[in-house]
Amino acid sequence: MASENQENVKGLQRVWGWIRGCWEKIVNAVTGVAKEAKNLGEEDPRRIIHSFKVGLAIVVVSLVYYFDFLYEGFGVSAMWAVMTVVVVFEFSVGATLGKGINRAIATLLGGALGVGAHRLASFTGDKIECTMLMVSVFLIAALATYTRFFPKLKARYDYGLLIFILTFSLISVSGYRDDEILDMAQRRLTTILIGGAVTVLVCILIFPVWAGSDLHKITATNIEKLAIFLEGFGHLYFQVPNDNDEEYKASMDEYKSVLNSKGIEDSLVNFAKWEPRHGKFRYRHPWDQYLKIGSLTRECAYKIDALNGYLNSDVEFVLPLQTPVGIRTKIQESCTKMTSECSIALRELAMGINTMTCSLSADSWVLNAKAAAKEFKSSLKTDLWSDTDLLDIVPAITVASLIIDIVSCTVKIANAVHELASLSNFKIPDPEIIKQINLEKVTRSPRIEASHSFGIMVE
Amino acid sequence: MASENQENVKGLQRVWGWIRGCWEKIVNAVTGVAKEAKNLGEEDPRRIIHSFKVGLAIVVVSLVYYFDFLYEGFGVSAMWAVMTVVVVFEFSVGATLGKGINRAIATLLGGALGVGAHRLASFTGDKIECTMLMVSVFLIAALATYTRFFPKLKARYDYGLLIFILTFSLISVSGYRDDEILDMAQRRLTTILIGGAVTVLVCILIFPVWAGSDLHKITATNIEKLAIFLEGFGHLYFQVPNDNDEEYKASMDEYKSVLNSKGIEDSLVNFAKWEPRHGKFRYRHPWDQYLKIGSLTRECAYKIDALNGYLNSDVEFVLPLQTPVGIRTKIQESCTKMTSECSIALRELAMGINTMTCSLSADSWVLNAKAAAKEFKSSLKTDLWSDTDLLDIVPAITVASLIIDIVSCTVKIANAVHELASLSNFKIPDPEIIKQINLEKVTRSPRIEASHSFGIMVE
């Protein structure tokens, strides 16, 4: 009896343990999700605002259902308004406007063509009407789908072509059942316009997110990431390891996100072109110039990636990469000078973009970097190197050589930024203000990229 | 009178000239578009087939409208079927299945929750019902929108979350006007399932495009592009310019597309994971390994980009990059050996991936490349260099050093490919067949990438 009781107690304990385990797992999962949600909000608080904006827009447009005088006009078609809000509302104004305009024009064209096809078919008999409609839907849908492969159309009008196929098919096929399709097409267009108008208004009037200014910030941030790497490299490569190294290393790795920045930059340029004048950006701001700067920034990042290999010395298997310290000191002066001058020049350029001022001092830093490169060149001629083994100096010389490449990349980036400055009339800075600004750092906005939806991505 | 006639004739001639000018412009535009359409079709004929497949699927699903017994069941809801086909049909099976499954499950969940919210609200009075519905729509829409920012959910379930918001809003808001929303929700679900089923069947049964096998091909092609560069580099850098150079240069630039291959690879991996067993790929094929290989391939491409700078000598402003021919010949033997062995090794690996066989011989080529690197190392110790100026040899040594980095990258790529081979049970090749295959080249499929839609892109 006693043993049976013990058995029971043990069984209960086991069940209780299992329940507690499950409960803990659930609690852990929930707190994990909550933590991630909090992080996402802290990284970019505009995400929280965006979510509420979407909710608001849907509620506003659903008023069509609640007021009799509105609902009587549209009937079931009122749902197109709700649908438009959900589908068209994007994170940035540019993306929303692009989708909205595409949807409106495509609905108009698709609807008109659909009504036309229906009218044409209705002159014939019932059998022939059916066949004609099917053939026309097949041909138009196939043709429009093929058009979506044209690179230029795909970039800006892909969504419009999709909605064109959709509207044409719906209108012309429904016409077989419902003869009042002109009414139907018109109701569809009106409700979509209402939905689109609500979306665009909510998107622009309440804390708008401008793709253009995000692109502007990202361009500056990416240039600054290169500057941070170069600054850290000077410290880490030539100096005795110390406690600050880990700190440097963490921020130095940020340049890696620049390597794959093409996708987001292309999307943002595309969105920005839809946007009206806002803040300091006028309509027809030279957005394409950002693509040029971005491409040069990436080119520089590739070189930096090659340089990074020498820091982590992962090519040890063939050549000794731990260059004797004596040799490092020989190139140290000119190399640290090159990296630091380039770093300052890049930081100035980033600052100039961010504040929309011409970065006059950047050029002088670039000149300094060039001068350091020439110094290095003449140091090679001296007898300093006569007693060294060629094998020992190979890595050091490669590092110096890559840094020289980076100097030449910096020159190109500086030129492209100057071109942007003259195209978009950056202001000439007040010398007093420059001094102040130099002391601050560019405020970097991490992970703006992740807020903009640009296609399905694996993390 | 005569002069008036002359005036008239001149006027007519001018008008005629204007009309002819316009006509020519139109003809030019049309032929231009036609040419581009032809090129797009020739680049990837599957685009033409895809377009016809979309047309066919829409026609099949529109039969719902033409047959009375089908239309009577669904009524106006039949349009959801047409809509689903247009929206869900994507280029590859994986993308289509992913969207279809997302849409079906999201409609089910959103519909159920919408019906629930409506039932709950209908217990109360009219005024309160309206407020409750609005509050619930606002909260659920805001919450679901915020969820779309979670990186893991965004990657695979972004479309599902969108459709969830859509269905929930539509059902719960319509409920205010139409009390038979259970019927409505059910009709919506059924028609979407019909549309989805037609889409998936047409997509899979008629010339299916598998994202997985495209990913497989692109991975091999990208590795081969690196091989082509290395092969060409050996010729161009060390040899006297001749007529074949232009030919080399054109194909060598292909490596540049590898630099920005991350976006398409991520998308294809994501699509591939939705796909069932097909061809030589089983379900749960190690798709993530392709991401690893892709990332190493890009790393190698960055180094190649740095090397490419020395070919075009665009850093001339600081250092003389036209290394004296005498010095080039000193490094020529070991460098050309390294590049050619690496090139062959990479080509073997690409071939191995393409034919799904273990590339046994690649390792021996990699070993040869390593040996060449060691040779170079020992050549530095000899007296060969004693009479040269250090300044003259800097570029040559940098080139050699970058090539050594590329050798080490090749080793990593080879290891990653071997890992893929063992994970997905590549077959051990018949030695006789290898010899034959070596004589052929990998058939490259240009611009597969452009066929898959992965977000809005500027060209």
Chai-1 contact restraints between the chains, C-beta under 6 A:
chainA,res_idxA,chainB,res_idxB,connection_type,confidence,min_distance_angstrom,max_distance_angstrom,comment,restraint_id
A,L40,B,F149,contact,1.0,0.0,6.0,A-B,restraint_1
A,R47,B,F149,contact,1.0,0.0,6.0,A-B,restraint_2
A,S51,B,A142,contact,1.0,0.0,6.0,A-B,restraint_3
A,S51,B,T145,contact,1.0,0.0,6.0,A-B,restraint_4
A,S51,B,Y146,contact,1.0,0.0,6.0,A-B,restraint_5
A,F52,B,A142,contact,1.0,0.0,6.0,A-B,restraint_6
A,V54,B,A141,contact,1.0,0.0,6.0,A-B,restraint_7
A,V54,B,T145,contact,1.0,0.0,6.0,A-B,restraint_8
A,G55,B,F138,contact,1.0,0.0,6.0,A-B,restraint_9
A,G55,B,A141,contact,1.0,0.0,6.0,A-B,restraint_10
A,G55,B,A142,contact,1.0,0.0,6.0,A-B,restraint_11
A,I58,B,V137,contact,1.0,0.0,6.0,A-B,restraint_12
A,I58,B,A141,contact,1.0,0.0,6.0,A-B,restraint_13
A,I58,B,S169,contact,1.0,0.0,6.0,A-B,restraint_14
A,V59,B,M134,contact,1.0,0.0,6.0,A-B,restraint_15
A,V59,B,V137,contact,1.0,0.0,6.0,A-B,restraint_16
A,V59,B,F138,contact,1.0,0.0,6.0,A-B,restraint_17
A,S62,B,V173,contact,1.0,0.0,6.0,A-B,restraint_18
A,Y65,B,V173,contact,1.0,0.0,6.0,A-B,restraint_19
A,Y65,B,Y176,contact,1.0,0.0,6.0,A-B,restraint_20
A,Y65,B,R177,contact,1.0,0.0,6.0,A-B,restraint_21
A,Y66,B,C130,contact,1.0,0.0,6.0,A-B,restraint_22
A,M79,B,L170,contact,1.0,0.0,6.0,A-B,restraint_23
A,V82,B,S169,contact,1.0,0.0,6.0,A-B,restraint_24
A,V82,B,L170,contact,1.0,0.0,6.0,A-B,restraint_25
A,V86,B,I165,contact,1.0,0.0,6.0,A-B,restraint_26
A,V86,B,L166,contact,1.0,0.0,6.0,A-B,restraint_27
A,C130,B,Y66,contact,1.0,0.0,6.0,A-B,restraint_28
A,M134,B,V59,contact,1.0,0.0,6.0,A-B,restraint_29
A,V137,B,I58,contact,1.0,0.0,6.0,A-B,restraint_30
A,V137,B,V59,contact,1.0,0.0,6.0,A-B,restraint_31
A,F138,B,G55,contact,1.0,0.0,6.0,A-B,restraint_32
A,F138,B,V59,contact,1.0,0.0,6.0,A-B,restraint_33
A,A141,B,V54,contact,1.0,0.0,6.0,A-B,restraint_34
A,A141,B,G55,contact,1.0,0.0,6.0,A-B,restraint_35
A,A141,B,I58,contact,1.0,0.0,6.0,A-B,restraint_36
A,A142,B,S51,contact,1.0,0.0,6.0,A-B,restraint_37
A,A142,B,F52,contact,1.0,0.0,6.0,A-B,restraint_38
A,A142,B,G55,contact,1.0,0.0,6.0,A-B,restraint_39
A,T145,B,S51,contact,1.0,0.0,6.0,A-B,restraint_40
A,T145,B,V54,contact,1.0,0.0,6.0,A-B,restraint_41
A,Y146,B,S51,contact,1.0,0.0,6.0,A-B,restraint_42
A,F149,B,L40,contact,1.0,0.0,6.0,A-B,restraint_43
A,F149,B,R47,contact,1.0,0.0,6.0,A-B,restraint_44
A,P151,B,E459,contact,1.0,0.0,6.0,A-B,restraint_45
A,A155,B,M457,contact,1.0,0.0,6.0,A-B,restraint_46
A,A155,B,V458,contact,1.0,0.0,6.0,A-B,restraint_47
A,A155,B,E459,contact,1.0,0.0,6.0,A-B,restraint_48
A,I165,B,V86,contact,1.0,0.0,6.0,A-B,restraint_49
A,L166,B,V86,contact,1.0,0.0,6.0,A-B,restraint_50
A,S169,B,I58,contact,1.0,0.0,6.0,A-B,restraint_51
A,S169,B,V82,contact,1.0,0.0,6.0,A-B,restraint_52
A,L170,B,M79,contact,1.0,0.0,6.0,A-B,restraint_53
A,L170,B,V82,contact,1.0,0.0,6.0,A-B,restraint_54
A,V173,B,S62,contact,1.0,0.0,6.0,A-B,restraint_55
A,V173,B,Y65,contact,1.0,0.0,6.0,A-B,restraint_56
A,Y176,B,Y65,contact,1.0,0.0,6.0,A-B,restraint_57
A,R177,B,Y65,contact,1.0,0.0,6.0,A-B,restraint_58
A,N260,B,K262,contact,1.0,0.0,6.0,A-B,restraint_59
A,K262,B,N260,contact,1.0,0.0,6.0,A-B,restraint_60
A,G263,B,G263,contact,1.0,0.0,6.0,A-B,restraint_61
A,D266,B,M457,contact,1.0,0.0,6.0,A-B,restraint_62
A,D266,B,V458,contact,1.0,0.0,6.0,A-B,restraint_63
A,S267,B,I456,contact,1.0,0.0,6.0,A-B,restraint_64
A,V269,B,V458,contact,1.0,0.0,6.0,A-B,restraint_65
A,N270,B,I456,contact,1.0,0.0,6.0,A-B,restraint_66
A,N270,B,V458,contact,1.0,0.0,6.0,A-B,restraint_67
A,Y302,B,Y302,contact,1.0,0.0,6.0,A-B,restraint_68
A,Y302,B,D305,contact,1.0,0.0,6.0,A-B,restraint_69
A,K303,B,A306,contact,1.0,0.0,6.0,A-B,restraint_70
A,D305,B,Y302,contact,1.0,0.0,6.0,A-B,restraint_71
A,A306,B,K303,contact,1.0,0.0,6.0,A-B,restraint_72
A,A306,B,A306,contact,1.0,0.0,6.0,A-B,restraint_73
A,V315,B,D405,contact,1.0,0.0,6.0,A-B,restraint_74
A,V315,B,S408,contact,1.0,0.0,6.0,A-B,restraint_75
A,V318,B,A373,contact,1.0,0.0,6.0,A-B,restraint_76
A,V318,B,I404,contact,1.0,0.0,6.0,A-B,restraint_77
A,L319,B,K377,contact,1.0,0.0,6.0,A-B,restraint_78
A,A373,B,V318,contact,1.0,0.0,6.0,A-B,restraint_79
A,K377,B,L319,contact,1.0,0.0,6.0,A-B,restraint_80
A,L380,B,L390,contact,1.0,0.0,6.0,A-B,restraint_81
A,L380,B,L391,contact,1.0,0.0,6.0,A-B,restraint_82
A,K381,B,L391,contact,1.0,0.0,6.0,A-B,restraint_83
A,W385,B,L390,contact,1.0,0.0,6.0,A-B,restraint_84
A,L390,B,L380,contact,1.0,0.0,6.0,A-B,restraint_85
A,L390,B,W385,contact,1.0,0.0,6.0,A-B,restraint_86
A,L391,B,L380,contact,1.0,0.0,6.0,A-B,restraint_87
A,L391,B,K381,contact,1.0,0.0,6.0,A-B,restraint_88
A,V394,B,I397,contact,1.0,0.0,6.0,A-B,restraint_89
A,V394,B,S401,contact,1.0,0.0,6.0,A-B,restraint_90
A,I397,B,V394,contact,1.0,0.0,6.0,A-B,restraint_91
A,I397,B,I397,contact,1.0,0.0,6.0,A-B,restraint_92
A,T398,B,T398,contact,1.0,0.0,6.0,A-B,restraint_93
A,T398,B,S401,contact,1.0,0.0,6.0,A-B,restraint_94
A,S401,B,V394,contact,1.0,0.0,6.0,A-B,restraint_95
A,S401,B,T398,contact,1.0,0.0,6.0,A-B,restraint_96
A,I404,B,V318,contact,1.0,0.0,6.0,A-B,restraint_97
A,D405,B,V315,contact,1.0,0.0,6.0,A-B,restraint_98
A,S408,B,V315,contact,1.0,0.0,6.0,A-B,restraint_99
A,F454,B,G455,contact,1.0,0.0,6.0,A-B,restraint_100
A,G455,B,F454,contact,1.0,0.0,6.0,A-B,restraint_101
A,G455,B,G455,contact,1.0,0.0,6.0,A-B,restraint_102
A,I456,B,S267,contact,1.0,0.0,6.0,A-B,restraint_103
A,I456,B,N270,contact,1.0,0.0,6.0,A-B,restraint_104
A,M457,B,A155,contact,1.0,0.0,6.0,A-B,restraint_105
A,M457,B,D266,contact,1.0,0.0,6.0,A-B,restraint_106
A,V458,B,A155,contact,1.0,0.0,6.0,A-B,restraint_107
A,V458,B,D266,contact,1.0,0.0,6.0,A-B,restraint_108
A,V458,B,V269,contact,1.0,0.0,6.0,A-B,restraint_109
A,V458,B,N270,contact,1.0,0.0,6.0,A-B,restraint_110
A,E459,B,P151,contact,1.0,0.0,6.0,A-B,restraint_111
A,E459,B,A155,contact,1.0,0.0,6.0,A-B,restraint_112
